[in-house]
């Protein structure tokens, strides 16, 4: 957890020192463009899902919109983002079924430094494959 907090604080510093809206290329942009290798488990015209390189459970998949459209973080969401946000959740359910997560799973969106967001390109974490605790991350 401490490592994730440190990464989120560093990401906040980078975000504040640069214009992150749509000009800065993120790691996830590079995955979407196939410039970085990733273990992609799902892809359609609007989203891509791939295995997290630092998983917190046996199944930990990131679901990313292909176009950021100002969605560097959830708190930037506007009415125009309703469709893509719903689509990301539906992709999460499809991938969960594909992964055989019949006993349940969690969809998580980290927002900002206090939410431990370490990449400012909105993404949904699909976490499962084990009994998860409650409350999460407290």
Secondary structure, 3 states (H helix, E strand, C coil): CHHHHHHHHHHHHHHHHCCCCCCCCCHHHHHHCCCCCCCEEEECCCEEEEECCCCCCCEEEEEEECCCCCCCCHHHCCHHHHHHHHHHHHHHHHHHHHCCCCCCEEEECCCCHHHCCCCCCCEEEEEECCCCCCCCCC
